[in-house]
Amino acid sequence: MTTTPAVLADAAAYADAVATATKAAAAYYAGGDSALDDDNYDRLVRAIEAYEQEHPDEVLADSPTGKVAGGAAVGDVPHTIPMLSLDNVFSAEQFATWAAGVERRIGREVGQWSVEPKLDGLAIAARYVEGRLTRLITRGDGTAGEDVSHGIDSIEGLPAQLAEPVTMEIRGEVLMTTVQFEEANEARTAHGGEPFANARSAAAGSLRAKDRAYQVRMLFFGYGAIPLPATDATLTDGLRTLPHSEIMARVTALGVHTADATDVPGRVLHTVDEVRQRVEEIGALRAELPFGIDGIVIKADLAADQQDAGFGSRAPRWAIAYKLPAVEKITRLVGVEWNVGRTGVIAPRAVLEPVEIDGSTVTYATLHNPADITRRDLRIGDQVMVYKAGDIIPRIEAPVAHLRTGDEQPIVFPEVCPQCGSGIDTSEQRWRCERGRNCHLVASLSYAAGRDQLDIEGLGASRIVQIVDAGLAQDLADLFTLTREDLLALDRMGETSTDNLLAAIAQAKAQPLSRVLCALGVRGTGRSMSRRIARHFATMEAIRTADEAAIQDVEGIGPEKSPVIVAELAELAPVIDKLVAAGVNMIEPGATGPVARDETEAGAEAGEAGPAGPLEGMTVVVTGAMTGALEALSRNQMNELIERAGGKSSSSVSKRTTLVVAGEGAGSKRTKAQDLGVRLVAPDEFAEMLGELLT
């Protein structure tokens, strides 16, 4: 999607645009905070450029065009070689035009292109003398930057000592991952500060800060290296003639963190079409990355091509930033809604002034819980930074505090349950109606009867409303005691539909324990976690008698989640007892439980190992539409099969993935598997691997 620039009507509008852009750039490069998000800043600068091309005699001295960092950043440490910015393109057509221009300039086809993600951080030069890190310098105005060496200890991925005693400068970006950003905001608000607006502002502000009472973690991504004067120049002089891709391989080998250590490694490609395809692949993976990217950097890889293309005043002519559609925008928080979920959890939802992000209009965003609202110091009327990527629910990162006018109002928390008017349990971060799942019984039962839980055909939300309104069900277990007479008394229930529903309920009694556990809606669990718990303990009785320490033996359950699960199971004890009395299955097929597992492991040590499943020890990802014997299975049923076969199901492809089942329409996950060398199989081949488990 190409972002359309604004149109400046006259000299006054042009002067105002220059002043706005200059102010925004100053705020952005000083601490990462700006009244304009990236998308609107880009549009404004492109409008300024268009006006200046039409009116070259009216160009103002403080115009951001043609300047590194928009002319805003300063510093007093000279760069050995100018540390320039990159020009931008916003579409495949613009990239093709730019690439053709490079080839006209050098008089030949570009030998090969290097393609890597554009990290959304703060550009830094790290100077090493004989392998030891001695100084960190910001980009500044490109000729000189700010010394931020005091922040060395807070940056991961930038070793204090390289693997070889070389004297060189490694350039890259310092940023915060999603986890680091959350940690930084927790530390900042705990010490009385206002939360950062986004991860970039957190990194920029933290790197410059001195004498803080707390320290935050950041991550370095190297994207280049240059030689520095050294006693033994032979160690680094070769950098001037190596392809960019080989330089980055060398930087990685020295122990520096680069994109090659991530799910979006740099690639060397030979045609413009290949580059376009890679841009699409990286863009598709954007939402899954644990760090922010705002585009893709494309460079002529060969040193000879770079040298012949040369440099402009603010950017090299052989490299470009292909900007992706914005996933982060500033808009106004106009209200907060409080919704009650199926387990009685009271969840706040932000109501936003509509804003277009990543091709869709966003009017709502998640707020997590009341403690999160308090920690972020959110107020009605705040200008807030909203983040959205791919299918992720939009979230508010933080208020843009310096844009406050004084008219903002505190967010009012509910004093009683918005659903039923009962009291609220505020003892945990996520508030809950005191009636728990009984507060929203229809939602709770609808979830339990769903396809991926008990799969009771014919028991939709409207039918459940009838059953609840008639007083026939107070909890999940009551569904299994419904009689023919009960159902026939309901409106629009004939004999055939009644008999079909009773048959579906009877069939649901035989569902595996993992589905029963999932249907109960234990807080802190979902479909995947319910399967893990059921396979680990094998029986409901073993699960119910497990203490917090035993629950933590299940993969993915830590000390924060285990007390919630234990408490939930205790609360659900009467319902579980009624389910048992009704004849509902409480065993997980194929699972052995911890006691039997210990005996099996002891037997294995004695040379008596039992048979392993066909996917034993494998991590499997399923993507695309299944065909053949797997066509009728839901994704949840596929995951159940994988785990019954001894494997582990996963939703994302990584270096730890063993196998990817790629059906029709498989997209970015197939590509990622190919990039990582992960084995790919078609649905038919996977069905053969499962063998008798499918019958």
C-alpha positions as CSV (number, residue, x, y, z in Angstrom):
1,M,0.0,0.0,0.0
2,T,1.5,3.4,-1.1
3,T,1.0,6.2,1.4
4,T,-0.4,9.3,-0.5
5,P,1.5,12.5,0.5
6,A,-0.4,15.6,1.6
7,V,-0.5,18.6,-0.8
8,L,0.8,22.0,0.3
9,A,-1.2,24.8,-1.2
10,D,1.1,27.7,-0.7
11,A,4.3,29.1,0.9
12,A,2.5,29.5,4.3
13,A,1.4,25.9,4.3
14,Y,4.9,24.9,3.3
15,A,6.5,26.9,6.1
16,D,4.1,25.5,8.6
17,A,4.8,21.9,7.4
18,V,8.6,22.5,7.7
19,A,8.1,23.8,11.3
20,T,5.9,20.8,12.2
21,A,8.3,18.3,10.7
22,T,11.3,19.9,12.4
23,K,9.6,19.8,15.8
24,A,8.5,16.2,15.3
25,A,12.0,15.1,14.3
26,A,13.6,16.9,17.2
27,A,11.2,15.1,19.7
28,Y,11.7,11.8,17.9
29,Y,15.5,11.8,17.9
30,A,15.8,13.3,21.4
31,G,13.7,10.6,23.1
32,G,11.6,8.7,20.6
33,D,8.4,10.7,21.4
34,S,6.7,12.7,18.7
35,A,3.4,14.3,18.0
36,L,3.5,12.5,14.6
37,D,3.6,8.8,14.1
38,D,6.0,7.4,11.4
39,D,3.3,7.2,8.7
40,N,2.2,10.9,9.1
41,Y,5.8,12.1,9.4
42,D,6.7,10.3,6.1
43,R,3.6,11.9,4.4
44,L,4.6,15.3,5.6
45,V,8.2,15.1,4.5
46,R,7.1,13.8,1.1
47,A,4.8,16.8,0.7
48,I,7.6,19.1,1.6
49,E,9.8,17.5,-1.0
50,A,7.1,17.8,-3.6
51,Y,6.6,21.5,-2.9
52,E,10.4,22.2,-3.0
53,Q,10.6,20.5,-6.4
54,E,7.9,22.8,-7.7
55,H,9.3,25.9,-5.9
56,P,13.2,25.5,-5.7
57,D,13.6,29.2,-4.9
58,E,11.5,29.0,-1.7
59,V,13.4,26.2,0.1
60,L,13.9,27.0,3.8
61,A,17.2,26.5,5.5
62,D,15.7,24.4,8.2
63,S,13.8,22.0,5.8
64,P,14.2,18.4,6.8
65,T,14.8,17.2,3.2
66,G,18.3,16.3,2.3
67,K,19.4,16.0,5.9
68,V,20.3,13.1,8.1
69,A,17.7,12.6,10.9
70,G,15.7,15.5,9.5
71,G,18.4,17.9,10.6
72,A,17.3,17.4,14.2
73,A,19.9,15.3,15.9
74,V,23.2,16.6,17.2
75,G,26.4,15.3,18.7
76,D,30.0,16.2,19.3
77,V,31.8,12.9,18.6
78,P,32.9,12.9,14.9
79,H,32.2,9.8,12.8
80,T,35.2,8.4,10.9
81,I,32.9,7.8,7.9
82,P,29.5,9.6,7.6
83,M,26.7,7.7,9.2
84,L,23.9,8.4,6.8
85,S,20.1,7.7,6.7
86,L,18.2,5.9,4.0
87,D,15.8,7.1,1.4
88,N,12.4,5.4,1.3
89,V,10.1,3.7,-1.2
90,F,6.6,2.7,-0.4
91,S,5.6,0.2,-3.2
92,A,6.9,-2.4,-5.5
93,E,6.6,0.0,-8.4
94,Q,8.7,2.7,-6.6
95,F,11.3,0.1,-5.7
96,A,11.6,-1.1,-9.3
97,T,12.0,2.5,-10.5
98,W,14.7,3.1,-7.9
99,A,16.6,-0.1,-8.8
100,A,16.5,0.8,-12.4
101,G,18.0,4.2,-11.5
102,V,20.9,2.5,-9.6
103,E,21.7,0.3,-12.7
104,R,21.6,3.4,-15.0
105,R,24.0,5.1,-12.6
106,I,26.6,2.3,-12.5
107,G,26.1,1.4,-16.2
108,R,25.3,-2.3,-15.7
109,E,23.0,-4.7,-13.9
110,V,23.4,-4.8,-10.1
111,G,25.3,-8.1,-9.4
112,Q,23.2,-9.1,-6.4
113,W,21.0,-7.5,-3.8
114,S,21.1,-7.9,0.0
115,V,17.7,-7.9,1.7
116,E,17.2,-7.7,5.4
117,P,14.6,-6.3,7.9
118,K,14.7,-2.6,8.8
119,L,14.8,-2.6,12.6
120,D,12.8,0.1,14.4
121,G,15.4,1.3,16.8
122,L,18.1,3.9,17.4
123,A,21.2,3.8,15.1
124,I,24.4,3.3,16.9
125,A,28.1,3.0,16.0
126,A,30.1,0.6,18.3
127,R,33.8,1.1,18.2
128,Y,36.1,-1.8,19.0
129,V,39.9,-1.5,19.6
130,E,41.8,-4.8,19.4
131,G,38.5,-6.6,20.0
132,R,37.4,-4.6,23.0
133,L,34.3,-2.4,23.0
134,T,35.4,1.1,23.9
135,R,32.7,3.6,22.7
136,L,29.1,3.9,21.6
137,I,28.0,6.8,19.4
138,T,24.6,7.7,18.1
139,R,24.0,8.7,14.4
140,G,23.5,12.3,15.3
141,D,23.5,14.5,12.2
142,G,25.5,11.9,10.3
143,T,28.9,13.6,10.7
144,A,29.0,13.6,14.5
145,G,26.9,11.9,17.2
146,E,26.4,11.7,20.9
147,D,28.5,9.5,23.2
148,V,26.3,7.0,25.0
149,S,29.0,4.7,26.2
150,H,27.5,4.8,29.7
151,G,24.8,2.5,28.3
152,I,27.0,-0.4,27.2
153,D,26.1,-2.7,30.1
154,S,22.4,-2.5,29.4
155,I,22.7,-3.7,25.7
156,E,22.6,-7.4,24.8
157,G,24.0,-8.7,21.6
158,L,27.0,-6.4,21.6
159,P,29.8,-8.3,23.3
160,A,32.4,-6.5,25.4
161,Q,35.1,-8.6,23.7
162,L,34.9,-9.8,20.1
163,A,36.0,-13.3,19.1
164,E,39.0,-11.8,17.3
165,P,41.3,-8.8,18.4
166,V,40.1,-6.6,15.5
167,T,39.9,-2.8,15.5
168,M,36.7,-1.8,13.7
169,E,33.4,0.0,14.0
170,I,30.2,-2.1,14.0
171,R,27.0,-0.2,13.1
172,G,23.5,-1.3,14.0
173,E,20.3,-0.6,15.8
174,V,19.6,-0.7,19.5
175,L,15.9,-1.5,20.2
176,M,13.7,-3.3,22.7
177,T,11.9,-6.5,22.1
178,T,8.3,-6.8,23.1
179,V,9.3,-8.4,26.4
180,Q,12.0,-5.9,27.1
181,F,9.6,-3.0,26.4
182,E,7.1,-4.4,29.0
183,E,9.9,-4.8,31.5
184,A,11.1,-1.2,30.9
185,N,7.6,0.3,31.4
186,E,7.2,-1.7,34.6
187,A,10.5,-0.4,35.9
188,R,9.8,3.1,34.8
189,T,6.3,3.4,36.4
190,A,7.5,1.6,39.5
191,H,10.0,4.5,40.0
192,G,7.3,7.2,39.4
193,G,7.9,7.8,35.7
194,E,5.3,8.0,32.9
195,P,5.2,5.0,30.6
196,F,7.1,5.1,27.3
197,A,4.8,5.6,24.3
198,N,6.5,2.8,22.3
199,A,9.5,0.5,22.2
200,R,11.6,2.9,20.1
201,S,11.1,5.8,22.5
202,A,11.9,3.4,25.4
203,A,15.2,2.4,23.7
204,A,16.1,6.0,22.7
205,G,15.3,7.4,26.1
206,S,16.9,4.6,28.1
207,L,20.2,4.7,26.1
208,R,20.7,8.4,26.7
209,A,19.6,8.3,30.4
210,K,22.3,8.7,33.1
211,D,22.2,8.0,36.8
212,R,18.9,6.2,36.8
213,A,17.8,4.3,39.8
214,Y,17.0,1.3,37.6
215,Q,18.4,-0.3,34.5
216,V,16.5,-1.7,31.5
217,R,17.6,-4.3,28.9
218,M,17.9,-3.5,25.2
219,L,19.1,-5.6,22.2
220,F,21.6,-4.7,19.5
221,F,21.2,-5.7,15.8
222,G,24.3,-5.2,13.7
223,Y,23.8,-4.1,10.1
224,G,27.3,-3.1,8.9
225,A,31.0,-2.7,9.7
226,I,33.8,-0.4,8.7
227,P,37.6,-0.6,9.4
228,L,39.3,1.8,11.8
229,P,43.0,2.8,12.0
230,A,44.7,-0.1,13.7
231,T,48.2,-1.4,14.3
232,D,47.5,-4.5,12.2
233,A,45.3,-3.1,9.4
234,T,45.3,-6.4,7.5
235,L,42.6,-7.6,10.0
236,T,40.0,-5.1,8.8
237,D,41.2,-3.6,5.5
238,G,39.3,-6.4,3.6
239,L,36.0,-4.9,4.8
240,R,36.3,-2.3,2.0
241,T,36.1,-4.9,-0.8
242,L,33.9,-7.6,0.7
243,P,30.3,-7.9,-0.3
244,H,27.9,-6.6,2.4
245,S,26.6,-10.2,3.0
246,E,30.1,-11.5,3.7
247,I,30.8,-8.5,6.0
248,M,27.6,-9.4,8.0
249,A,28.7,-13.1,8.1
250,R,32.0,-11.9,9.6
251,V,30.2,-9.7,12.1
252,T,28.1,-12.6,13.2
253,A,31.1,-14.8,13.6
254,L,32.7,-12.2,15.9
255,G,29.9,-12.7,18.3
256,V,27.7,-9.8,17.5
257,H,23.9,-10.2,17.3
258,T,22.5,-9.6,13.8
259,A,19.3,-10.4,11.9
260,D,20.9,-13.7,10.8
261,A,20.1,-14.9,14.4
262,T,16.4,-14.3,14.0
263,D,13.4,-15.6,12.0
264,V,14.1,-13.0,9.3
265,P,17.8,-13.5,8.3
266,G,19.4,-11.4,5.6
267,R,19.2,-12.9,2.1
268,V,21.2,-12.4,-1.1
269,L,19.0,-12.3,-4.2
270,H,19.8,-11.7,-7.9
271,T,16.6,-10.1,-9.5
272,V,14.1,-7.4,-8.7
273,D,11.3,-10.0,-8.7
274,E,13.2,-12.1,-6.1
275,V,13.6,-9.0,-3.9
276,R,9.9,-8.2,-4.2
277,Q,9.0,-11.7,-3.2
278,R,11.3,-11.5,-0.1
279,V,9.8,-8.2,0.8
280,E,6.3,-9.9,0.9
281,E,7.7,-12.8,2.9
282,I,9.2,-10.5,5.6
283,G,6.1,-8.4,5.7
284,A,3.9,-11.5,6.3
285,L,6.1,-12.5,9.2
286,R,6.1,-9.1,10.8
287,A,3.3,-9.7,13.2
288,E,5.0,-12.8,14.6
289,L,8.4,-11.1,15.4
290,P,9.3,-10.4,19.0
291,F,10.7,-7.0,17.9
292,G,9.5,-4.1,15.8
293,I,10.4,-3.6,12.1
294,D,9.0,-0.8,9.9
295,G,10.3,-1.9,6.6
296,I,13.0,-3.9,4.6
297,V,16.4,-2.6,3.7
298,I,17.6,-3.4,0.2
299,K,21.3,-2.9,-0.7
300,A,23.5,-3.5,-3.7
301,D,25.6,-6.3,-2.1
302,L,28.8,-6.0,-4.1
303,A,31.4,-3.4,-3.0
304,A,32.1,-2.4,-6.7
305,D,28.4,-1.7,-7.2
306,Q,28.3,0.4,-4.1
307,Q,31.4,2.4,-5.0
308,D,30.1,3.2,-8.5
309,A,26.7,4.2,-7.3
310,G,28.1,6.5,-4.7
311,F,26.5,8.6,-2.0
312,G,24.1,11.6,-1.7
313,S,24.1,14.2,1.0
314,R,21.9,12.2,3.4
315,A,21.8,8.7,2.0
316,P,23.8,6.1,-0.1
317,R,22.5,5.8,-3.6
318,W,22.9,2.0,-3.5
319,A,20.6,1.3,-0.6
320,I,16.9,2.0,0.1
321,A,14.3,1.4,2.8
322,Y,11.1,-0.3,1.5
323,K,8.6,1.0,4.1
324,L,5.8,-1.3,5.2
325,P,2.3,0.0,6.0
326,A,2.2,1.6,9.4
327,V,1.1,-0.7,12.3
328,E,1.4,2.1,14.9
329,K,-0.6,5.3,15.0
330,I,-1.5,8.0,17.4
331,T,-5.2,8.6,18.1
332,R,-7.5,9.7,21.0
333,L,-8.9,7.5,23.7
334,V,-12.6,8.5,23.9
335,G,-13.9,5.9,26.4
336,V,-13.6,2.5,28.1
337,E,-16.1,-0.4,28.0
338,W,-16.2,-3.1,30.6
339,N,-17.1,-6.6,29.3
340,V,-17.7,-9.8,31.3
341,G,-16.2,-13.0,29.8
342,R,-17.5,-16.6,30.1
343,T,-15.5,-17.2,33.4
344,G,-16.6,-14.0,35.0
345,V,-13.5,-12.0,34.2
346,I,-14.2,-8.3,33.7
347,A,-12.2,-7.0,30.8
348,P,-11.7,-3.4,29.9
349,R,-11.8,-2.4,26.2
350,A,-10.6,1.0,24.9
351,V,-12.9,3.0,22.6
352,L,-10.8,5.0,20.1
353,E,-11.3,7.8,17.8
354,P,-11.3,5.8,14.5
355,V,-7.8,5.5,12.9
356,E,-6.6,3.5,9.9
357,I,-3.8,1.1,10.7
358,D,-2.4,-1.5,8.4
359,G,-5.2,-1.2,5.9
360,S,-8.1,-1.4,8.4
361,T,-10.0,1.1,10.6
362,V,-9.4,0.6,14.3
363,T,-12.0,1.7,16.8
364,Y,-11.3,-0.6,19.8
365,A,-8.1,-1.8,21.5
366,T,-7.3,-4.2,24.4
367,L,-6.5,-2.7,27.8
368,H,-5.7,-6.0,29.6
369,N,-6.8,-5.2,33.2
370,P,-7.3,-2.4,35.6
371,A,-3.8,-2.7,37.0
372,D,-2.4,-2.1,33.5
373,I,-4.6,1.0,33.1
374,T,-3.2,2.3,36.4
375,R,0.4,1.4,35.5
376,R,0.2,3.2,32.2
377,D,-1.7,6.2,33.7
378,L,-4.2,6.2,30.9
379,R,-6.9,8.9,30.9
380,I,-10.0,9.6,28.8
381,G,-9.1,12.1,26.2
382,D,-5.4,11.0,26.0
383,Q,-3.6,10.9,22.7
384,V,-2.4,7.2,22.7
385,M,0.0,5.1,20.7
386,V,-2.0,2.2,19.2
387,Y,-0.2,-0.8,17.8
388,K,-1.7,-3.4,15.3
389,A,0.1,-6.0,13.2
390,G,-1.5,-8.8,11.1
391,D,-4.4,-10.4,12.9
392,I,-3.2,-9.3,16.4
393,I,-5.9,-7.5,18.4
394,P,-4.9,-3.8,18.5
395,R,-3.4,-2.7,21.8
396,I,-2.6,0.6,23.4
397,E,1.1,0.9,24.2
398,A,1.0,4.1,26.2
399,P,-0.4,7.6,26.4
400,V,1.7,10.3,24.6
401,A,2.0,12.3,27.8
402,H,3.6,15.4,26.4
403,L,0.5,16.0,24.2
404,R,-1.8,16.3,27.2
405,T,-3.9,19.5,27.4
406,G,-5.1,19.2,31.0
407,D,-8.7,18.3,30.0
408,E,-8.1,14.6,30.2
409,Q,-10.2,12.7,32.8
410,P,-9.5,9.6,34.9
411,I,-10.9,6.3,33.8
412,V,-13.7,5.2,36.2
413,F,-13.5,1.6,37.3
414,P,-16.8,-0.3,37.9
415,E,-17.9,-0.9,41.5
416,V,-20.2,-3.8,40.7
417,C,-20.2,-6.4,37.9
418,P,-21.4,-4.8,34.7
419,Q,-23.2,-8.0,33.7
420,C,-25.2,-8.9,36.8
421,G,-24.6,-6.2,39.4
422,S,-22.9,-8.6,41.9
423,G,-19.7,-7.7,43.8
424,I,-16.3,-7.8,42.1
425,D,-13.3,-9.8,43.3
426,T,-10.3,-7.4,42.9
427,S,-7.8,-9.6,44.7
428,E,-6.0,-10.4,41.4
429,Q,-4.9,-8.2,38.5
430,R,-7.8,-9.5,36.3
431,W,-11.0,-8.5,38.2
432,R,-13.8,-11.1,38.3
433,C,-17.4,-11.1,39.1
434,E,-18.0,-12.8,42.5
435,R,-20.4,-15.2,40.7
436,G,-17.6,-16.3,38.5
437,R,-18.6,-18.4,35.4
438,N,-22.3,-18.4,36.7
439,C,-22.4,-14.7,35.9
440,H,-22.3,-15.4,32.2
441,L,-23.7,-18.9,32.1
442,V,-24.8,-18.8,28.5
443,A,-21.4,-17.8,27.2
444,S,-19.8,-20.5,29.5
445,L,-22.0,-23.2,28.2
446,S,-21.8,-22.1,24.6
447,Y,-18.0,-22.3,24.8
448,A,-18.2,-25.8,26.4
449,A,-20.4,-27.1,23.7
450,G,-18.2,-25.8,20.9
451,R,-16.5,-27.9,18.2
452,D,-13.1,-27.8,19.8
453,Q,-14.4,-28.7,23.3
454,L,-17.3,-31.2,23.7
455,D,-18.5,-30.7,20.1
456,I,-22.3,-31.1,20.9
457,E,-24.0,-30.6,17.6
458,G,-27.3,-28.8,17.8
459,L,-26.5,-27.0,21.1
460,G,-26.0,-23.4,19.9
461,A,-26.2,-20.2,21.8
462,S,-30.0,-19.7,21.1
463,R,-30.8,-23.2,22.4
464,I,-28.6,-22.7,25.5
465,V,-30.5,-19.4,26.2
466,Q,-33.8,-21.4,26.2
467,I,-32.3,-24.1,28.5
468,V,-30.9,-21.5,31.0
469,D,-34.1,-19.4,30.9
470,A,-36.2,-22.5,31.6
471,G,-34.0,-23.3,34.7
472,L,-32.8,-26.6,33.3
473,A,-29.0,-25.9,33.6
474,Q,-27.1,-24.1,36.3
475,D,-23.7,-25.4,35.2
476,L,-22.0,-27.6,32.6
477,A,-22.9,-30.9,34.3
478,D,-26.6,-30.2,34.1
479,L,-26.5,-30.6,30.3
480,F,-25.8,-34.3,30.8
481,T,-29.0,-34.8,32.9
482,L,-31.4,-33.2,30.4
483,T,-34.3,-35.4,29.7
484,R,-36.5,-35.9,26.6
485,E,-39.4,-34.3,28.4
486,D,-37.2,-31.3,29.4
487,L,-36.3,-30.6,25.8
488,L,-39.7,-31.3,24.2
489,A,-41.2,-28.6,26.5
490,L,-39.0,-25.9,24.9
491,D,-40.2,-23.8,21.9
492,R,-39.3,-25.1,18.4
493,M,-38.1,-28.5,19.8
494,G,-39.7,-31.4,17.9
495,E,-39.1,-35.1,18.5
496,T,-36.4,-35.4,15.9
497,S,-34.4,-32.4,17.0
498,T,-34.8,-33.5,20.6
499,D,-33.5,-37.1,19.9
500,N,-30.6,-35.7,17.8
501,L,-29.5,-33.4,20.6
502,L,-29.8,-36.1,23.3
503,A,-27.7,-38.4,21.1
504,A,-25.0,-35.6,20.6
505,I,-24.9,-35.0,24.4
506,A,-24.5,-38.8,25.0
507,Q,-21.7,-38.9,22.4
508,A,-20.0,-36.0,24.2
509,K,-19.6,-38.1,27.3
510,A,-16.9,-40.1,25.5
511,Q,-14.7,-37.1,24.6
512,P,-11.1,-37.3,25.9
513,L,-10.2,-35.7,29.2
514,S,-8.4,-32.9,27.5
515,R,-11.6,-31.7,25.9
516,V,-13.6,-32.0,29.1
517,L,-11.0,-30.0,30.9
518,C,-11.1,-27.4,28.2
519,A,-14.9,-27.3,28.3
520,L,-14.7,-26.5,32.0
521,G,-13.0,-23.2,31.1
522,V,-10.2,-23.3,33.8
523,R,-8.7,-19.9,33.9
524,G,-5.1,-19.8,32.7
525,T,-5.6,-22.7,30.3
526,G,-6.9,-23.1,26.7
527,R,-7.0,-25.9,24.2
528,S,-3.3,-26.5,24.0
529,M,-2.7,-26.2,27.8
530,S,-5.7,-28.5,28.5
531,R,-4.1,-31.1,26.3
532,R,-0.7,-30.8,28.0
533,I,-2.3,-31.1,31.5
534,A,-4.4,-34.1,30.5
535,R,-1.5,-35.9,28.8
536,H,0.7,-35.2,31.8
537,F,-1.7,-36.5,34.5
538,A,-3.8,-38.9,32.4
539,T,-6.8,-38.8,34.7
540,M,-9.0,-36.1,36.2
541,E,-8.4,-37.5,39.7
542,A,-4.6,-37.0,39.3
543,I,-5.2,-33.5,38.1
544,R,-7.5,-32.6,41.0
545,T,-5.1,-34.0,43.6
546,A,-2.0,-32.2,42.2
547,D,-0.6,-29.3,44.2
548,E,1.0,-26.2,42.8
549,A,4.4,-27.8,42.5
550,A,3.1,-30.8,40.6
551,I,1.1,-28.5,38.2
552,Q,4.3,-26.7,37.4
553,D,5.8,-29.9,36.0
554,V,3.5,-29.3,33.0
555,E,5.3,-27.5,30.2
556,G,4.3,-23.8,30.1
557,I,3.0,-23.5,33.6
558,G,5.0,-21.4,36.0
559,P,4.7,-20.2,39.6
560,E,2.2,-17.4,38.7
561,K,-0.2,-19.6,36.7
562,S,-0.2,-22.8,38.9
563,P,-2.0,-21.3,42.0
564,V,-4.8,-20.0,39.7
565,I,-5.3,-23.5,38.1
566,V,-5.3,-25.2,41.5
567,A,-7.8,-22.7,42.9
568,E,-10.0,-23.1,39.8
569,L,-10.1,-26.8,40.0
570,A,-11.1,-26.6,43.7
571,E,-13.9,-24.2,42.7
572,L,-15.1,-26.5,40.0
573,A,-15.0,-29.6,42.2
574,P,-18.8,-29.8,42.6
575,V,-19.3,-29.6,38.8
576,I,-16.6,-32.2,38.2
577,D,-18.3,-34.5,40.7
578,K,-21.6,-34.1,38.9
579,L,-19.9,-34.8,35.5
580,V,-18.4,-38.0,36.9
581,A,-21.8,-39.1,38.2
582,A,-23.3,-38.4,34.8
583,G,-20.8,-40.8,33.2
584,V,-18.6,-38.3,31.5
585,N,-15.1,-39.7,30.6
586,M,-12.3,-38.5,32.8
587,I,-9.3,-40.3,31.2
588,E,-7.0,-39.1,28.4
589,P,-6.4,-41.9,25.8
590,G,-2.8,-42.9,25.4
591,A,-1.5,-40.9,28.4
592,T,0.3,-42.7,31.3
593,G,0.3,-40.2,34.1
594,P,3.3,-39.2,36.2
595,V,3.5,-42.4,38.3
596,A,3.3,-44.7,35.2
597,R,5.7,-42.5,33.4
598,D,8.3,-42.8,36.2
599,E,7.9,-46.6,36.0
600,T,8.3,-46.5,32.3
601,E,11.4,-44.3,32.5
602,A,12.9,-46.7,35.1
603,G,12.2,-49.6,32.8
604,A,13.8,-47.7,29.9
605,E,17.0,-47.3,32.0
606,A,16.9,-51.0,32.6
607,G,16.6,-51.7,28.8
608,E,12.8,-52.2,28.8
609,A,11.8,-49.1,26.7
610,G,8.1,-49.1,25.6
611,P,7.0,-48.2,22.1
612,A,7.3,-44.6,21.1
613,G,4.7,-42.7,19.1
614,P,5.4,-41.9,15.4
615,L,6.0,-38.2,16.3
616,E,7.9,-38.8,19.5
617,G,10.1,-35.8,20.3
618,M,9.0,-33.8,17.3
619,T,7.6,-30.3,17.2
620,V,5.0,-30.0,14.4
621,V,3.3,-27.0,12.8
622,V,0.2,-27.4,10.6
623,T,-0.5,-24.7,8.0
624,G,-2.9,-24.4,5.0
625,A,-6.0,-26.4,4.2
626,M,-5.8,-30.2,4.8
627,T,-6.9,-32.7,2.2
628,G,-7.5,-36.4,1.9
629,A,-7.8,-38.3,5.2
630,L,-7.2,-35.0,7.2
631,E,-9.7,-32.8,5.3
632,A,-12.5,-33.0,7.8
633,L,-10.3,-32.4,10.9
634,S,-10.3,-29.0,12.6
635,R,-7.0,-27.5,13.5
636,N,-7.6,-28.4,17.1
637,Q,-8.2,-32.0,16.1
638,M,-5.0,-32.0,14.2
639,N,-3.2,-30.8,17.3
640,E,-4.8,-33.5,19.3
641,L,-3.5,-36.1,16.8
642,I,0.0,-34.7,16.9
643,E,0.1,-34.9,20.7
644,R,-1.4,-38.4,20.8
645,A,1.4,-39.5,18.4
646,G,4.0,-38.3,20.9
647,G,4.7,-34.9,19.3
648,K,4.2,-31.3,20.3
649,S,1.9,-29.0,18.3
650,S,3.0,-25.5,17.7
651,S,1.5,-22.5,15.9
652,S,4.7,-20.8,14.7
653,V,7.7,-22.0,12.8
654,S,11.1,-21.6,14.4
655,K,14.5,-23.3,14.6
656,R,13.0,-25.7,17.1
657,T,10.4,-26.9,14.7
658,T,10.9,-30.5,13.4
659,L,8.2,-30.8,10.8
660,V,5.7,-28.5,9.0
661,V,2.6,-30.0,7.5
662,A,1.8,-27.7,4.5
663,G,-1.6,-28.0,3.0
664,E,-3.2,-26.0,0.2
665,G,-2.7,-22.3,0.5
666,A,0.2,-22.5,2.9
667,G,2.0,-19.2,2.8
668,S,4.5,-17.5,5.1
669,K,4.9,-20.6,7.4
670,R,5.9,-22.7,4.4
671,T,8.4,-20.0,3.3
672,K,9.8,-19.7,6.8
673,A,10.3,-23.5,7.0
674,Q,12.2,-23.5,3.7
675,D,14.4,-20.6,4.9
676,L,15.2,-22.5,8.1
677,G,15.6,-25.9,6.4
678,V,12.7,-27.4,8.3
679,R,11.2,-30.6,6.8
680,L,8.0,-30.0,4.8
681,V,5.4,-32.8,4.3
682,A,2.0,-32.8,2.4
683,P,-1.2,-33.8,4.2
684,D,-1.2,-37.3,2.6
685,E,2.3,-38.0,3.7
686,F,1.5,-36.9,7.2
687,A,-1.5,-39.1,7.3
688,E,0.7,-42.1,6.5
689,M,3.0,-41.1,9.3
690,L,0.1,-41.1,11.8
691,G,-1.0,-44.6,10.6
692,E,-3.5,-46.3,12.9
693,L,-4.0,-43.2,15.0
694,L,-6.3,-41.9,12.2
695,T,-8.7,-44.8,12.4
